[in-house]
Amino acid sequence: MIGQVRDVPLSGDPASRYLPWTVGLLVFLATLAFAAGMFLASAGDTWRQDLSGTLTVQIPVSDKADRLEQVNAVAELLRTTPGVVFVRPIPDAEIAVLLEPWLGKQVLELELPMPDLIDVSVARAADIDIAALSARLAQVAPGTVVDDHAIWLRRLTEFTLIAETISFAVMIVILISAVATVVFTTRTGLAIHSDVVEVLHLIGAQDSYVARQFQNHTLRLASAGAAVGFLLGAGIIWLAHVYGGKLSGGLLPELALGPGQWALLAALPVAAVLLVVLTVGITVKRVLGKMM
Amino acid sequence: MNALANGVGDIVRFENVGMRYRLGAEVLHDVSFSLPAGSFHFLTGPSGAGKSSLMRLMYLAHRPSRGSISMFGRDVSTVPRTELAALRRRIGVVFQDFRLIDHLSALDNVALPLRVAGAKEGQIRNHVAELLKWVGLESQIDDKPTTLSGGEQQRVAIARAVIARPQILLADEPTGNVDDDIAIRLMYLLEELNKIGTTVVVATHNESLIERFKHPCFHVEDGLLSGPGVGVRNDRDPGGDQ
C-alpha cells in the first residue's frame, strides 16, 4: 500500500475507535455461523452415508424359546429377498449400548423386554417394496416392522439443509452488517476530514490515492479486530469439539471440522477484511465521484 | 469586459462561462478571457463579487453551469475524470486560508503534491527542504502549521503550490493575512516564479500592491469580468504579455 505519511488524520476519529470491536464481534459471530453451517453439512453427509440403503427390521418381544427361531427365520427370509445384500441380527449387548443413554449401563441386568433388531443393507439400485416385505415378514414373525430409514433420512436431510442454509444466511447477514458499519464509518471519516480530502483532490490526488488512505487505516483496524474475533470463535469451536462429544451421547456425529473446513474457516476473517477494505475503497470513490 | 485573446498557447481560456452553486443564482455571468503562458495578472473586485468563484473554476474545483473552459488547450468538460487529476497537478494553488494540513509538518505539507504524483520518498525530502529554504523556512521544516505565524504558513502554502513546478499558479488573496512587508516579499517571490515561466494570477484586494507591481488587472464585480478597474488599469491588454 502507500507510504508512511498518513495525509488524512483518521486515527483519532470516534467512529474509527469502535471499528476493530465491531469487526471483531461480527467476525466472531460469522465464524460460529460458518462453522455451524459446515458442521451441519458434514453431519448431513455422515447421516446420509450411514443410513442410505439400510433398513432396520424390528421383531416384537416374544417367548424366549421362540425368539432365536423367529429371528433366524426372518433373517433367512431377508437374505433370500432380491436386492438385500447384508443381513445382521443385532446382538443384545449392542442394543444395550444404543439404549444406554436413556436407561443406563445396567440395561441388560434389568431384564427388560426388548425387541430383536436386524440390520439390513440393500443394494443402491434395489427398489424393494417395503409394504410387501413387511407383510411377508409378518407371516414368519407376527408384528414384525420394517423401519425404512429413507423416510426419516429424507426428513433429516431436509432439516439439516434448512439449518445449514440458515447458518450460511446468518453469516451473510453478519457480513452485510460489517459492510454497512464500514460504509457508515467511512462516510463519517470523509465528512470529518472533508477539508483535507478536498485539498488532496485539488492538488491532483487521484481518487484511488485518497481511497488508499482510508483503506490502509481500515486494514489495520479491521485486521486486528478480525484476528481477535476469529481466535475467539475458533476457541469456542474447539471447546465444542472437546465437550460436545460427551454431551451428544453418540446421537450426533462428532462436533469436529476437518482440515479443509478449518482452512475455509480461517479464510473467513481474511475474506471479511478484504470485503471491508474493498467496501471502503468503493465508498470513498463514490463520494469523491460527486466532486468535479 | 471581454479580454478574450485568440492566441495559440493560452494556458486558460474561458468562453461565455456562467457559474452557480447548486440551484442558487448565477454568481458569474458570461465570463470570457484567456491567459497566455507566462503572463502575470491581478484579479480584483469587492468581496463576494465572484473572484474566488472564478479562481475555483480555474483550479478545477467546480464545473461551469454554462460556457466552456479550456485549460492547457483542453476543454475540461471533455476531459475524463481520471485525467482531471493530472490537469490539476499542472496548477498550483495558494488558497485564501492556506488550507494547510494541521497534523502534517511543513515538510509533509509541501511534499503533498509530489506524493500524490507518485514521487519517490527518497527524492522528496531534499527537494522540499531546498524549497523551504528558498522561502526562508529552513529552520521550521518539521514544525506543524499551528506553530507557525501567518506569514510562515503562507510561505508553506506557496511552497506547496509551486513544489511540483506547476504551469500556472493561482493565489487567492495570498496577502490577506500578512503585513505589507511580507506581502511585498511574497509578490517578489511570485514574480521570480513568473520569470521562470509560471503563469501567475493573484486575486487581491490590496490596491497598493496592484499599484506597485505593474501587471495587467482583471476586475470582477457582480459576477461580471468588467468594471472601472479593468478600464482604469488595463492600459495593457489583460490577455497580452506583461
Contacts between the chains, C-beta under 8 A, distances in Angstrom:
chain1	res1	chain2	res2	distance
A	3	B	115	6.6
A	3	B	121	6.0
A	4	B	121	7.7
A	5	B	104	7.0
A	5	B	108	5.4
A	5	B	111	7.6
A	5	B	115	7.0
A	7	B	101	6.6
A	7	B	104	7.0
A	7	B	108	7.9
A	7	B	112	6.6
A	7	B	115	7.5
A	9	B	101	7.9
A	9	B	102	8.0
A	9	B	103	4.4
A	195	B	99	6.8
A	196	B	101	5.4
A	198	B	61	7.8
A	198	B	99	8.0
A	199	B	95	7.9
A	199	B	99	5.1
A	199	B	101	6.6
A	199	B	112	7.6
A	200	B	112	7.1
A	200	B	116	6.4
A	201	B	88	7.8
A	202	B	59	6.1
A	202	B	60	7.6
A	202	B	61	5.8
A	202	B	88	6.3
A	202	B	93	6.3
A	203	B	88	6.7
A	203	B	89	7.3
A	203	B	93	7.3
A	203	B	112	5.8
A	203	B	113	4.8
A	203	B	116	6.0
A	203	B	160	7.4
A	204	B	85	5.0
A	204	B	86	6.9
A	204	B	87	7.9
A	204	B	88	3.9
A	204	B	89	3.4
A	204	B	91	7.9
A	204	B	113	6.5
A	204	B	116	5.5
A	204	B	117	6.6
A	204	B	164	7.7
A	205	B	85	6.5
A	205	B	116	3.9
A	206	B	82	6.8
A	206	B	85	4.7
A	206	B	116	7.4
A	207	B	81	7.9
A	207	B	85	7.8
A	209	B	116	5.4
A	289	B	81	7.5
A	292	B	60	6.2
A	292	B	61	6.4
A	292	B	62	6.1
A	292	B	63	5.2
A	292	B	84	7.0
